[in-house]
């Protein structure tokens, strides 16, 4: 038989990017418009791909 646990997931940590002002989950890539950012740096842009 499995016992019920009293542990639960905590609140995820969010960060505000100083360059874009976007609020996002830490250690995750995030989109601002058509641009993809990670760690405060532009990783991919739809305009650069064209």
N, C-alpha and C positions, 0 to 999 in steps of 0.2 A: 504494500500500500504506500502511496506517496503522501508525504506530509505537506500541508499548506505552508507556504513561506510567508514571512512577514517583510521580506525585502521587496522593494519596488524600484522602478526606474526613476531616476532623479530628473530634475528640470534640465533640458539641454542648454548648454552655454552658447550664448549668441554674442557676436562682436560687431561693432560698427566700424566700417572701413573708413579711414581718415581721408582717402582720396575721393571716393565716390559718395560717401555718406550712407551706403547701403548696409542694412542690418542683415547678417547672415550667420549660419551655423559655422562654428570654428572647424578648421581643417576640411572644408568642403569648398568646391568651386561654386561660383554663383554668377548669374547673368545680370547685366545692367543693359537693358535694351537688347541689342544684338551682340554685345561684347561679352566674352567669358573671362572672368577674373579668378585668380587664385593667389592667396597670400598677398593681396594688395597690388598685384601686378597683372597687366593685361596678357592673357594667354592666347586668346584667339579672337579675331574680329571678322565679322561677316564681310565688311568692306575690304579688308586686306585680302580675303580669299578670292574676291572677284577680279 
